[in-house]
Amino acid sequence: GNNKVGVTGNRKEMGDTEAAHQPPGNNKEALQHATRDMFVKVSDYIQGEVAATSQDYKLLEAMHGATTDKFQSLTVQASSLASDMGTLQGKAKELRPVLDQVDVLEASVSELHDTAVMLDEYSRRVEAKYKDLVASRHS
């Protein structure tokens, strides 16, 4: 009959007479074969795990490189923005006296406008009085 142990490993599956008649060396060979098979499968499993871990490590290295590049790019941009900000602050400082002069000029123009309005009102009153005076002389 069949000399192999069943799936459950129970010797009764082989039959008591077959198990009793197997020579002791045959069990040893089967055990060695099963042990070799187990070691091959464990080795394959471990190699698969090592390969997966290696791929994960390579992915992490690539992500680290991309992150480093992006960080360097952002550092350059931040440095450029800081430089531009300094330039703009310098220009604003240079323009401050001119802007102050514009504010003074705007106040002067506003006062001049108010004076022109008052002068216009005064000239209308004078004109009205003149017309009244001329009209009273002719009547």
DRENSELO-45146 format. One line per 3 residues: number of its first residue (from 1); their letters; for each residue x, y, z of N, C-alpha, C. Coordinates in pm, whole numbers, plus 50000, padded with zeros to 5 digits. Layout:
residues N
NUM = A = X/Y/Z/X/Y/Z/X/Y/Z  ...
//
This chain:
residues 139
1 = GNN = 50080/49881/50000/50000/50000/50000/50084/50125/50000  50024/50229/50051/50083/50364/50053/50174/50377/50173  50301/50425/50152/50399/50438/50260/50403/50577/50320
4 = KVG = 50323/50672/50272/50329/50809/50320/50232/50829/50435  50268/50922/50525/50182/50958/50636/50072/51047/50580  49948/51035/50632/49834/51112/50583/49847/51259/50619
7 = VTG = 49750/51339/50574/49751/51483/50592/49751/51518/50739  49680/51446/50820/49673/51478/50963/49793/51423/51038  49872/51343/50974/49989/51286/51041/49953/51166/51127
10 = NRK = 49833/51120/51118/49787/51008/51200/49827/50877/51131  49902/50792/51203/49949/50666/51145/49834/50570/51116  49722/50586/51181/49610/50494/51157/49554/50513/51017
13 = EMG = 49576/50628/50957/49531/50648/50822/49604/50556/50725  49730/50524/50756/49807/50436/50669/49764/50291/50688  49708/50264/50799/49674/50124/50829/49777/50068/50924
16 = DTE = 49733/49996/51025/49824/49944/51128/49923/49844/51070  49883/49766/50976/49973/49664/50924/50084/49727/50842  50051/49834/50765/50155/49900/50685/50257/49968/50775
19 = AAH = 50210/50038/50880/50300/50108/50970/50389/50009/51043  50337/49896/51076/50416/49798/51150/50520/49733/51061  50495/49724/50932/50587/49654/50842/50689/49746/50777
22 = QPP = 50681/49881/50802/50779/49971/50741/50912/49957/50813  51020/49953/50737/51151/49946/50801/51184/50081/50866  51260/50081/50976/51292/50204/51046/51365/50306/50959
25 = GNN = 51446/50268/50866/51520/50358/50779/51429/50438/50689  51318/50381/50650/51223/50448/50561/51160/50568/50631  51129/50559/50761/51075/50671/50837/51179/50782/50849
28 = KEA = 51304/50741/50864/51411/50839/50877/51426/50918/50748  51419/50850/50634/51429/50918/50505/51311/51014/50485  51193/50969/50522/51074/51053/50508/51088/51177/50596
31 = LQH = 51139/51158/50718/51159/51270/50809/51264/51366/50753  51374/51311/50699/51477/51396/50639/51422/51474/50520  51343/51405/50437/51282/51471/50321/51188/51583/50366
34 = ATR = 51104/51556/50466/51010/51657/50517/51086/51773/50580  51196/51741/50650/51277/51846/50713/51342/51933/50607  51399/51870/50503/51458/51948/50393/51352/52035/50326
37 = DMF = 51235/51978/50302/51126/52052/50239/51085/52171/50326  51078/52148/50458/51043/52255/50550/51149/52366/50546  51276/52328/50548/51383/52428/50544/51382/52507/50412
40 = VKV = 51354/52440/50302/51344/52509/50172/51230/52610/50176  51116/52568/50228/51000/52658/50234/51023/52774/50330  51084/52746/50445/51116/52852/50540/51218/52948/50478
43 = SDY = 51315/52892/50406/51415/52975/50339/51349/53063/50233  51259/53005/50154/51187/53083/50054/51107/53195/50120  51041/53162/50231/50961/53262/50303/51050/53376/50352
46 = IQG = 51162/53339/50414/51254/53441/50468/51311/53526/50355  51346/53462/50242/51396/53539/50127/51290/53635/50076  51165/53593/50076/51055/53681/50035/51041/53799/50130
49 = EVA = 51049/53771/50259/51041/53878/50358/51157/53977/50343  51278/53924/50321/51395/54009/50303/51380/54093/50175  51328/54031/50069/51308/54106/49944/51205/54217/49965
52 = ATS = 51095/54186/50035/50992/54288/50061/51049/54401/50146  51126/54364/50248/51187/54465/50334/51286/54551/50255  51359/54487/50165/51454/54560/50081/51379/54658/49990
55 = QDY = 51268/54614/49933/51188/54704/49848/51133/54820/49930  51086/54790/50052/51037/54897/50141/51149/54997/50169  51268/54947/50195/51382/55034/50223/51415/55121/50102
58 = KLL = 51412/55060/49981/51440/55137/49859/51334/55246/49839  51209/55212/49868/51102/55311/49856/51124/55424/49956  51160/55390/50079/51187/55493/50180/51304/55581/50139
61 = EAM = 51408/55520/50080/51521/55599/50032/51477/55697/49923  51394/55648/49831/51345/55735/49723/51259/55849/49780  51173/55816/49875/51089/55918/49938/51176/56019/50013
64 = HGA = 51279/55971/50080/51370/56060/50152/51439/56154/50054  51484/56100/49942/51549/56184/49840/51454/56290/49786  51331/56249/49757/51232/56345/49706/51202/56452/49811
67 = TTD = 51190/56410/49936/51163/56505/50044/51280/56601/50062  51400/56549/50055/51520/56633/50067/51524/56736/49955  51497/56691/49832/51496/56783/49717/51391/56892/49736
70 = KFQ = 51271/56851/49778/51161/56949/49798/51199/57047/49908  51258/56998/50016/51299/57085/50126/51404/57186/50079  51500/57138/49999/51601/57230/49947/51538/57336/49857
73 = SLT = 51442/57294/49775/51372/57388/49688/51296/57491/49771  51228/57446/49876/51155/57538/49963/51250/57632/50037  51367/57582/50073/51467/57665/50141/51513/57777/50047
76 = VQA = 51537/57743/49921/51579/57843/49823/51468/57946/49804  51343/57899/49794/51230/57992/49777/51216/58083/49899  51228/58025/50019/51216/58106/50141/51328/58210/50148
79 = SSL = 51447/58170/50109/51559/58264/50108/51534/58377/50008  51483/58341/49891/51452/58442/49789/51343/58537/49839  51240/58481/49904/51132/58565/49958/51185/58658/50066
82 = ASD = 51274/58608/50150/51331/58692/50256/51412/58806/50194  51488/58774/50090/51566/58877/50021/51474/58981/49957  51368/58933/49890/51272/59025/49828/51204/59111/49934
85 = MGT = 51173/59052/50047/51108/59127/50156/51202/59237/50206  51328/59205/50219/51426/59306/50260/51436/59419/50160  51435/59385/50031/51440/59486/49925/51317/59577/49932
88 = LQG = 51199/59514/49948/51075/59593/49956/51073/59681/50080  51123/59631/50191/51129/59714/50312/51222/59833/50291  51333/59809/50223/51426/59919/50193/51361/60024/50104
91 = KAK = 51287/59980/50002/51219/60074/49912/51110/60150/49987  51038/60080/50074/50934/60148/50153/50996/60254/50243  51114/60223/50299/51183/60320/50384/51227/60441/50301
94 = ELR = 51274/60414/50179/51315/60524/50090/51195/60609/50049  51079/60546/50029/50960/60618/49984/50888/60691/50098  50917/60658/50221/50846/60718/50334/50850/60870/50331
97 = PVL = 50967/60935/50311/50969/61082/50305/50882/61136/50190  50884/61069/50076/50803/61113/49962/50655/61099/49997  50618/60987/50058/50478/60966/50097/50434/61068/50201
100 = DQV = 50525/61103/50292/50493/61208/50390/50469/61341/50319  50552/61370/50217/50533/61494/50140/50399/61491/50066  50361/61376/50014/50232/61363/49946/50119/61391/50045
103 = DVL = 50131/61340/50168/50029/61366/50270/50018/61515/50300  50134/61583/50312/50134/61728/50339/50071/61802/50220  50109/61763/50099/50056/61825/49979/49904/61803/49970
106 = EAS = 49858/61684/50004/49714/61656/50001/49640/61746/50101  49697/61764/50219/49635/61854/50318/49632/61997/50264  49741/62041/50198/49745/62177/50140/49641/62192/50031
109 = VSE = 49628/62093/49946/49529/62098/49838/49389/62104/49896  49365/62029/50001/49234/62031/50066/49205/62169/50122  49305/62231/50186/49287/62368/50239/49263/62466/50125
112 = LHD = 49337/62452/50015/49321/62540/49900/49180/62526/49841  49130/62404/49835/48995/62380/49784/48893/62448/49874  48908/62432/50005/48815/62498/50098/48819/62650/50080
115 = TAV = 48940/62706/50062/48956/62851/50041/48889/62893/49911  48905/62813/49806/48843/62845/49675/48692/62843/49687  48637/62750/49762/48492/62743/49782/48445/62869/49855
118 = MLD = 48517/62908/49961/48479/63029/50036/48490/63153/49948  48595/63162/49865/48614/63275/49776/48502/63282/49673  48462/63164/49622/48353/63158/49525/48223/63208/49587
121 = EYS = 48195/63166/49710/48074/63211/49779/48079/63364/49802  48197/63412/49841/48214/63556/49866/48192/63635/49737  48251/63585/49627/48238/63656/49500/48092/63658/49454
124 = RRV = 48016/63556/49481/47873/63555/49446/47795/63659/49528  47831/63669/49655/47764/63770/49740/47798/63911/49692  47926/63933/49657/47968/64065/49607/47896/64096/49476
127 = EAK = 47888/63997/49389/47820/64016/49261/47672/64049/49283  47611/63977/49377/47468/64003/49405/47451/64145/49460  47539/64188/49549/47531/64324/49603/47553/64427/49493
130 = YKD = 47649/64400/49403/47678/64491/49293/47554/64505/49204  47489/64393/49174/47371/64396/49089/47260/64475/49161  47247/64454/49291/47146/64528/49368/47177/64678/49364
133 = LVA = 47304/64713/49380/47346/64854/49380/47320/64916/49243  47356/64847/49136/47336/64897/49000/47187/64910/48974  47109/64817/49016/46963/64819/48994/46900/64933/49072
136 = SRH = 46948/64958/49193/46889/65068/49274/46928/65202/49217  47040/65218/49152/47079/65345/49091/47000/65371/48965  46962/65271/48895/46887/65291/48770/46738/65304/48797
139 = S = 46694/65283/48909/46550/65294/48930/46506/65425/48983
//
